Amino acid sequence: MSVRTRSDQAVLARHGWVQAVATVLGALIAMGVVAALGLWAAGATDLPDNAFPRVVAATVVTAVGGTIELSGDAGGLADTNAGLTVIPLSVTLVGALVLGAGFLRPLRHRAVAGAGELAGWAARLAVLWLLTLLGLALAARQTFQLSLGDDTLSDLGDVFGVSPKVGFTTDVPPTLFFGLLWMAGVLAVALAVSRGAPLPARLLRFQASVRPAAYAMVLLLLAYVALGVVIALVVAATKGHAPETLAVILLGMPNLVWLTLTIGLGATWNGRVEGPFGLPMPHVLDEVLRSSDTATLNLSTLAEYDGRVWWLLVVDAVLLLAAAFVMAARSPARMRAWQHAVHMAVALALTVLMICLVGRISAHYGLSVLGIGDLGGDLGGDLFLKPEVWSAVGLALLWGLVTGFLGGLLARPVRRRGATGEDWNV
């Protein structure tokens, strides 16, 4: 062990808690600011009872996989039911970037780090993260009273003692579990993506195959988000609706663009939208989801409403090929084209699987009196969006094999350490 390495370890051990506090607080503040701005643009500041801060806390909790439970109460003669499952991936992405950067900062400029050292550094972050998440979970709870609509219906509600309320609370144990799991995933991805972060000696043999592919996938996801933001800003500038557009960017842009990534690959999502609910997506997607009880969302069904949807296929092909080229260019020269194809296929399949798991949406709310139906379209609704997971993963494998192979061939002219003619045998 070099003198520099021993000095780095001593500094990390001595100041690890300070750096851990700065990292966790930085991630939390960044997520809170993005969530608050997005909710402000969506009009959440008008919520009664000074609920805005608690809604912000709930948004951050759901962004890291936390569980928010909705509850309803409508008096003795009425029942309510409600549920919500959605992850605001813009908030998630910002938190992951800040947390990952803070985790890697004290490890930079080093070749190797012991497993115990990395575990100790991650454990400091985990302890502080759990404490902050616990505080957010306890703060994220609120109850709202709903209006029954017109005066006649409101008067009937008063007569029958129907005063519908809906509230939310955090289910603390699963929130802490999934929040910790989210943090562990972020740290693992940060180590896998970073070219300069140290690894334990026994893991060094995996970095040649894992790190270029992981970097390419993160770059691909960020490229889609950046492209979505640019398109959203152009639409806002030309067609208006700036507040709504800002809310989508700050809360759900990855939800939208990563969905389109999978659709461009040929994947199918099933969903429905009815009642007052809506999705932060272009009108054509919302129109398809309202067309039947369970609508099918893929290139074919969307093209029936707007033929320009086929451009998603072209965008996917170009960006996937670019990601494959980047992966091959960052890989050792000894890698052959078929190896790039396998690495790209596995990485893309895992990426699409992740999108399918975090991109699904479910929401419903209903009010019934004396067990009879929902009172009015404004008081009941249902929304869900879920993928056909394994067909999406299979398509990702095929796309990864093709684009990985082509990317490996395109990267042949790139000068890299140890490149030889034999290294590029197909």
Secondary structure, 3 states (H helix, E strand, C coil): CCHHHHHHHHHHHHHHHHHHHHHHHHHHHHHHHHHHHHHHHCCHHHCCCCCHHHHHHHHHHHHCCCCEEEEEECCCCEEEEEEEECCCHHHHHHHHHHHHHHHHHHHCCCCECCHHHHHHHHHHHHHHHHHHHHHHHHHCCEEEECCCCCHHHHHHHHHCCCCCEEEEEECHHHHHHHHHHHHHHHHHHHHHHCCCCCECHHHHHHHHHHHHHHHHHHHHHHHHHHHHHHHHHHHHHHHCCHHHHHHHHHHHHHHHHHHHHHHHCCCCEEEEEECCCCCCCCHHHHHHHCCCCCEEECHHHHHCCCHHHHHHHHHHHHHHHHHHHHHHHHCCCCCCHHHHHHHHHHHHHHHHHHHHHHCCEEEEEEEEECCECCCCHHHCEEEEEEECHHHHHHHHHHHHHHHHHHHHHHCCCCCCCCCCCHHHCC
